[in-house]
């Protein structure tokens, strides 16, 4: 929807900002962000294959190692 000229950016009356922010923790992920943590959203079918972040990291490390194998040493598919 296009914004009309002269329209204000005020919060709609049906939204209670105090209620929306209730329970929020300022800077909850700030340390992780500063540490360089990358958050990635996995597709549901992919996420179902991994029980935890350790399993995902192990699988990705294996992919990295396999990608470094020279083509002459790779087993043929089939």
HELIX and SHEET records of a PDB file:
HELIX    1   1 UNK A   17  UNK A   20  1                                   4    
HELIX    2   2 UNK A   30  UNK A   35  1                                   6    
HELIX    3   3 UNK A   44  UNK A   47  1                                   4    
HELIX    4   4 UNK A   53  UNK A   68  1                                  16    
HELIX    5   5 UNK A   71  UNK A   73  5                                   3    
END                                                                             
